[in-house]
Structures are given as C-alpha cells and as structure tokens.
C-alpha cells in the first residue's frame, strides 16, 4: 500500500476521533489493518520500480496531508495530524532504507511489518 491511502485513512480517522493520542493509535491500527489487505503491486516488483512509484505517491501524499489539514476546522487539526502521523509512521522504513541504507525501527518491528504486508 502506498502512503496516500494511509494519509487518507488517517485524515478520516482524525476527523472522527477527537483526542490526539487516541487518533494517533487509531491511525497506527489502520496502517496495520490496511497492510494486511491485498494491495497494489506485483509480487516480484523490484526496489527500483517501487521507488519510482513511491516517489510520485509520496508527493501526492504530502499534498493530501496539506489539503486535509487545511480543510479541517481549527479544533480538529491536531487529531487529524496525529492520526495521519500514526497511519504513516511505520512506513518510514522505506525512506530510511532509500536515503540512509537502514530502517529507523528495531529489526523486530521491520520483520512484523514485512510479514503483514500482503
């Protein structure tokens, strides 16, 4: 699953769950649930092909973040931002690998995340 889908889920959850801590947790849970569902990409997609697609999707995702926050009433911006962060956080392994050669997370979390991605 690419990041724009997680951003959209986080933004929607942040509008419903008004407490930032709970919104973050809901966003994180949504990421796990969404990654367990079959999603885009052939099983044999190589890293270079993934990065090419992810680069465009990442920019779209940033635009969606900005639009979601701008469209949210002032009182809802904090929970929306918290849910978006929760929904996207686990995927920081990919930019970490791409830019610095390693994930920012412990290996156990990376193994879990790799196993649930379908």
Buried (B, 14 or more C-beta within 10 A) or exposed (E): BBBBBBBBBBBBBBBEBEEBEBBBBBBBBBBEEBBEEEEEEEEEEEEEEBBEEBEEBBEEBEEBBEEBBEEBEEEBBBBBBBBBBBBBBBBEBBBBBEEEEEBEBEEEEBEBBEEBBE
